[in-house]
Amino acid sequence: MHFDILTLFPQMFESPLKESILKRALEQGLISVAIHDIRDYATDKHRMTDDAPYGGGGGMVMKPEPIFGAVEAILGANPSTQAPIILLSPQGRLLTQQVASELAAHSRLLLICGRYEGVDERVRQFLVNDQISIGDYVLTGGEIPAMVVLDAISRLVPGVLGDPTATVKDSHAQGLLEHPQYTRPAIFRDHAVPEVLLSGNHAEIALWRRQQALRRTCERRPELLQGAQLTQEDLDYLESLRRETD
């Protein structure tokens, strides 16, 4: 899986790519990341990448020429045929586990990090073919969202995580929040690990974890249940939870 990232601040990506799972994935060749400085594609001697907005108003807008030039230099004359071109924007579709899985199916992605008051609208209209938001709030730029997208997708690449089943057990992977997790010691400050997890009965443990995931989702994010993959046994358990609160 290859990522091209266009940014005005390349150094922001140095530390995240030199630590932990992403570092190992890069070293093992499971993913590759190329960071491109948009200023390198500016068309004037001052390397200008932003200008005042037409119509007035505060702030600056990222110019179209450097962004178009960067994308075409990286992907060729018909860039949209080579890889999804994604603008990180609060106006984009919300990043979910389903969206991450969809994007992970591609072998290459190009991410554009916006800044200032945003990008010239012609970038949205005639260059990018997707826009992603990581939440309903505004950040100082698209670099942190790009890191989130990179991380969320990379962990879905086969071999990146040590446990090959980890991604299917995560919160949101099946539309539910993840069940509680415990480790040693079995008793900490008089708080004990649930006995079922110490029983060695894998069927009972699996049932407990499923029911705890259902309970946690029902209590914290009930709207997720509408799109979750639920069995009749799950539905019966949810009904019993509702009776508890009546």
N, C-alpha and C positions, 0 to 999 in steps of 0.2 A: 504494500500500500504506500503510495507516494503522495505527499502533501506539498503544494507550493503555496507560500504565504506572502502576500504583498502588504508591506507595512512602511510607515515612516519612522518606526522605532525598532529596528532589527534586534538591538541588544536586549529588549524585553523578553525575548524568547530563549536567551542563552541559559539561564539557570533552570527553567522547567525541563529543558531537553538534556540536562546533565545530571539528573537525579532519578533514582528509583526505577519504576517500570518502563517509562519512556526511554530512559538511557539504555536499559538492557535491550529493549526492542530495537533501538537504532543499532546497537552493537551487533545484534544477531541478524540484522538485515531484514527483520520482519516489517519494519516501516522505514521510510526515508523522508526527510524534511528538508526543503530548500527555502530559505528565507530571502526574499527579494526586497531591496530598498527602493521604494517608489521614486525617490529623488534621483536615482540613476537613470530614470527614463524621462526626466524633465527636458523640455525643448529649448530652454533659454540658459544663458551663462550663469544665472543666479540660482539655477535648479529650483525654480518656483513650482510648488505643488498645490498651492491654494491661492484664492483671490476673493475679493469682496463680492457679495451676492448681488446680482442684478435686481433692481427694484428697491435696494436699500435694506437696512436692518443690520443688526449687530453680528459679530462673528465672521468667520471665513468659511469658504466652501472649497472642497478639494476639486482641483481642475480635472477635466476629462482626459486631456492629452497624455499625461504620464501614466494614467491607469490603463487606458487603451493600449498605449505603447508597450507597457510591461506585459500585459496579458498576451498580446500578439507576438511579442518576442519570445515568450515562454512556450506558448501553445501553437503558434503558427497563425497563418492568415485566416483560418476558419476555427477559431478557438473553441467555440461551443460544441464542435464535433469531437473534441479531444478529451474533455473532462468537464464535469459540472463546475461552473464558475459561480462562487457563492459570495455574496456581500453580507458581512456581519452587520446587522442593522436592527434597531428596536422595532422597525416596521415589518420585519420578516416573520415567517412562521416560527412558532415556538419549538425549540429543540426538546424533543422527547426521546425516550428510549427507542420508540418505533422509528423516529426520524433518523436517529443515529444508526440503527440497523440498516435502514434503507441506504444511507450514504456509505456505509461500510461495504456494500456490495460492489462499489466502484473500485477500480485499481488506482485511480488518481483523482485528487480534488484540488481545486485552486480556491484559496480563501483570500478575500480582500478586506483589509481592516480600515474602516472609515475613521475619520477624525473631525474635530472642529464641529461645524454646523451640519456636517454630512458631505455627501458627494454630489457632484453635478448630476442632475436627473437623467441625463443621457447615458450615464453609466448603468443606471437601473433599467432604462428602456431598451438599450441596444447592445449591451455587453453581458451583463450577468443573466443567468437563467435560474437563480435561486437566491433567496434571502433568508437568513437564519437569525433569530433572536434567542437569547438565553433566558429571557424573563421580561416582565413588564416594568422595566425601569431603565434609566439611561446612565451609561458609563461615560468616561472621558474618551474612550476610543474602542475600536474593535479588537485590540490585541488580546485582552483578557478573554472575551468571548471566543476568539479563535483558538486560544489555548484550551478552553473548555471543550470545544468541538473536536479538536485534535485528540484530547485525552479520551473523550467519550467514545470516539470511533476506534482509536488505536486498541483499546482494551477488548474490542470485538474481533480483532484480527487473530486468526488461529495461531496459537503459540505464544501470544504476548503475555497472557496470564498463566501462572503456574498450574492452576486448577482448571482444566478444560470445561468443567461444568459450572464454573463460577458465574459466568454471564447469564445463565438461565435461571440462577437462583437469586440474582440481585433484585433489589427493589425496582419495581416498574417493568421488569423483564416479562412478566406474565400479567401485568396490569395490577399487581398487588404490591404493597410495601413488604419488605423482608421481615421474616420472623426474628425474634430476639436471639442474640448470640451470647454464649458464655464460654469462659475458659477457666483454668485453675487460678486460685484455689476453689474447692467446692463450697467452702464457707468463707465469706469475707465480711468482717464486722457484723457477725450474726445473720448475714443475709446468705441464704443457701441457694445453690443452683437447683432448678426444678428436678425432682427425683427422676422423672421420665428420661431425662438426658443422661442419667447415670445407669439406666437399667440395662442397656445393651440390646434392648428390643427395638430393632430398626423400624419395624412397621409402626409401632406406637410412637416412636420419635418422629417419623415422617408425618403421622396424623397430627401430632401436637404442633409441629412446625407449620403445617398447613393451616390449622385452626388459629394459631397465633397470628399468622400473616393476615388471615381474614379479619380477625378481631382488630388488629392494629389498623388495617386499612379502613374498616368500618368506623373506628373511633377518630382517626386523624384525617383521612382523605376519602370520605364516603363516595365522592363523585367518581373516583377511579373504578368503583365496582360496576358501573354501567358499561364499561368497555372491557372488563376482565374476563378471562376464560374460566368459567365456573361450571362445576359439575352439579348434579342434583344433590349430592352429599354436601357440597359447599353451600348451596342455597338453603338446605335444611339447617345447617349450622348457623347461617346468618339469621334465619328466622328465629332460632333459639336465642340469639343475642338480642334481637329486637324485643322478644318477650321479657328478657331480663330487665330492660329499661322501661317497660310499660308499668 
